[in-house]
Amino acid sequence: QVQLVESGGGLVQPGGSLRLSCAASGIAFSIYTMAWYRQAPGNQREVVATITSGGSTNYPDSVKGRFTISRDNAKKTVYLQMNSLKPDDTAVYYCSANLGIATRWGQGTQVTVSS
């Protein structure tokens, strides 16, 4: 059974940093592309970072230079380092695993950027 469990969300002031973690189980973690998405109230879910099995990363312009995705295959964990956070980054952040035939999602973790 595939499980993705996010942690690390919380309340942070503008300009601050947070590090999200996503622990995976039930999958051959190292061979899959992993990603972080976010969804703000009233908005569609959007991708904020992806990392392939080979470690290649991709970001949308909205977070490029501020967010960094990384993975530790030995720990079956993917991370999202978020720096210079803005109020617009406020959302529920979801971890996902692209298994080819399906995408699996975590339960999400709330990130709130506010003074």
C-alpha positions, 0 to 999 in steps of 0.5 A, a space after each residue: 500500500 502506497 503512503 506519502 506522509 508530509 510534514 513541516 508545514 506551519 505559520 511563517 512570517 514573510 521572508 522566512 523559510 520552511 522545509 517540508 518533508 514527505 516520507 514514502 512507503 510501499 513503493 520503489 521510491 528511487 525509480 519514480 519522479 516525485 513532485 510537490 504541488 500546492 492548492 490555495 483556497 479557490 485555486 486549482 492545484 499547481 505544481 511547484 517542484 519536480 525531481 526525477 529519479 536521476 535528480 533533475 529538477 524543474 520549477 515554475 517561474 513563481 518559485 524558481 530561485 526560492 524553492 529547492 526540491 531534493 530527495 534522499 532515496 535511502 530514506 525514501 523521503 523528498 524535501 522542499 526547502 522554501 526560502 523568501 516566502 511570500 503571502 502568496 505562497 500560502 496554501 496546502 502543500 501536497 507531495 505526489 509520486 508519479 507511478 506511471 499508471 497512477 499518481 499517488 498523493 499525500 494528505 497535505 500540509 498547511 503553509 501559511 505566510 503571514 505577519 
